[in-house]
Amino acid sequence: MGQNPVIFLRGVEKLIDAIAEAAGWIGWLLVLYCMVLGVTDVFLRYVMNQQSLWIGTTMQAAMVLMACVGGAYAIKYDAFVKLDVFYANASRRNRAILDIVTSAISFLFLYVLITKGIDAAQLSLRLGQVTPTAVPIPLYPIKAAIPVGAALVLIMLIRNFVRNVLIVVAEHPPEEN
């Protein structure tokens, strides 16, 4: 890594942002999938008097996946809900301090989610778990998506944590995106 570390870190940051953007597109496709198949399921049940054997189960899996990919995208665009009583009127530096304090809780939560999610996915794979429906769908890919999504969120939080530390300690903090 003979080049300037700032250039390298900006490249890493662009890669992280691209991954979060891709996660957002995946989430968008999953929303579309749930909308189309949700309407299809209702049409089949109430108009055609037919029961779907797989739509409900795959929609549940899609909703889990939406939650997994949506977190990183939401962090990229600062779309999580914050307690505005303390946050809205605070200076940029004080907002960064509040974000650093809350990051500790987020890091702990994500650590548990990643480690327990990996355990659950491995157990599901070993047991060969499938959905208890007429169309058995393997559960381990869905369970594996949980720690992967949490890892994406962790990467985004680390990026934001570094930004916030720079805002707090720097004389001239980096520009907001």
C-alpha positions in Angstrom: 0.0 0.0 0.0 2.5 2.5 -1.2 -0.1 5.1 -2.1 -1.5 7.8 0.1 -3.6 6.2 2.9 -6.3 8.9 2.5 -6.8 7.9 -1.1 -7.0 4.2 -0.1 -9.5 4.9 2.7 -11.7 6.9 0.3 -11.7 4.0 -2.1 -12.7 1.7 0.7 -15.5 4.1 1.7 -16.7 4.2 -1.9 -16.8 0.4 -2.0 -18.7 0.3 1.3 -21.2 2.8 -0.1 -21.6 0.8 -3.3 -22.3 -2.3 -1.3 -25.0 -0.4 0.7 -26.5 0.9 -2.5 -26.6 -2.6 -4.0 -28.3 -3.8 -0.7 -30.9 -1.0 -1.3 -31.6 -2.3 -4.8 -31.9 -5.8 -3.5 -34.4 -4.5 -0.9 -36.3 -2.7 -3.6 -36.6 -5.9 -5.6 -37.7 -7.8 -2.5 -40.4 -5.2 -1.8 -41.6 -5.5 -5.4 -41.6 -9.3 -5.1 -43.7 -9.2 -1.9 -46.2 -6.7 -3.5 -46.7 -8.8 -6.6 -46.9 -12.1 -4.9 -49.0 -10.7 -2.1 -51.6 -9.5 -4.6 -51.3 -12.8 -6.5 -51.9 -14.8 -3.2 -55.0 -12.8 -2.4 -56.3 -13.2 -6.0 -55.7 -17.0 -5.9 -57.4 -17.4 -2.5 -60.4 -15.2 -2.9 -61.1 -15.0 -6.6 -59.9 -18.4 -7.8 -60.5 -20.3 -4.5 -57.0 -21.8 -4.8 -54.5 -22.1 -2.1 -50.8 -21.3 -2.8 -48.3 -23.8 -1.4 -45.3 -21.6 -1.4 -46.1 -17.9 -1.7 -46.6 -17.1 2.0 -43.5 -18.9 3.0 -41.3 -17.2 0.3 -42.8 -13.8 1.3 -41.8 -14.4 4.9 -38.3 -15.2 3.7 -38.3 -12.1 1.5 -39.3 -10.0 4.5 -36.4 -11.3 6.6 -34.1 -10.6 3.7 -35.5 -7.1 3.4 -34.7 -6.4 7.0 -31.2 -7.8 6.5 -30.3 -5.6 3.5 -32.3 -2.6 4.5 -30.2 -1.7 7.5 -27.0 -0.9 5.6 -29.0 1.2 3.1 -30.8 3.1 5.9 -27.5 3.9 7.6 -26.0 5.2 4.3 -28.9 7.7 4.0 -29.2 8.4 7.8 -32.8 7.2 7.7 -33.0 5.7 11.2 -35.2 7.3 13.7 -33.5 9.5 16.3 -34.7 11.1 19.5 -35.0 14.6 18.1 -35.5 16.1 21.6 -31.7 15.7 22.1 -30.5 15.5 18.5 -32.2 18.0 16.3 -31.0 21.2 17.8 -27.5 19.9 18.8 -24.4 21.2 17.0 -22.7 18.9 14.5 -20.0 18.1 17.0 -22.6 17.2 19.8 -24.6 15.1 17.3 -21.3 13.2 16.6 -20.7 12.7 20.3 -24.3 11.3 20.7 -23.7 9.0 17.7 -20.4 7.8 19.2 -22.1 7.0 22.5 -25.0 5.1 20.9 -22.6 3.3 18.6 -21.4 1.3 21.6 -24.9 -0.1 22.1 -25.2 -0.8 18.4 -21.8 -2.6 18.2 -22.8 -4.8 21.1 -26.2 -5.6 19.5 -24.6 -6.4 16.2 -21.9 -8.6 17.8 -24.6 -10.7 19.4 -26.7 -10.8 16.2 -23.7 -11.9 14.1 -22.4 -14.5 16.5 -25.8 -16.0 17.3 -26.9 -15.7 13.7 -23.8 -17.7 12.6 -24.6 -20.3 15.2 -28.3 -20.5 14.1 -27.3 -20.8 10.4 -24.7 -23.5 11.1 -27.2 -25.5 13.2 -29.9 -25.1 10.5 -27.5 -26.4 7.9 -26.4 -29.4 10.0 -30.0 -30.3 10.8 -31.1 -29.7 7.2 -34.0 -27.5 8.4 -36.7 -26.8 5.9 -40.0 -25.0 6.1 -42.9 -27.1 7.4 -45.0 -26.6 4.3 -46.0 -28.6 1.3 -43.1 -27.1 -0.6 -40.0 -27.6 1.7 -37.7 -24.6 1.4 -34.3 -24.8 3.1 -34.0 -22.4 6.0 -30.2 -22.1 6.3 -29.8 -19.6 3.5 -32.4 -17.3 5.2 -30.7 -17.8 8.6 -27.3 -17.1 7.0 -28.5 -13.8 5.6 -29.1 -12.5 9.1 -25.4 -12.4 10.2 -24.4 -11.3 6.7 -26.8 -8.3 6.8 -25.7 -7.5 10.4 -22.1 -7.5 9.1 -23.0 -5.0 6.4 -24.7 -2.8 9.0 -21.6 -3.2 11.2 -19.3 -2.0 8.4 -21.6 1.0 7.8 -21.6 1.8 11.5 -17.8 1.6 11.7 -17.6 4.0 8.8 -19.9 6.4 10.5 -18.1 5.9 13.8 -14.8 7.0 12.2 -16.5 10.0 10.6 -18.0 11.0 14.0 -14.6 10.6 15.8 -13.1 12.8 13.1 -15.8 15.4 13.6 -15.2 15.4 17.4 -11.4 15.6 17.3 -10.6 17.4 14.1 -10.1 21.1 13.9 -11.7 21.1 10.4 -14.1 18.2 10.3 -14.9 16.4 7.0 -17.8 17.7 5.0 -21.2 16.1 5.4 -22.5 14.1 2.5 
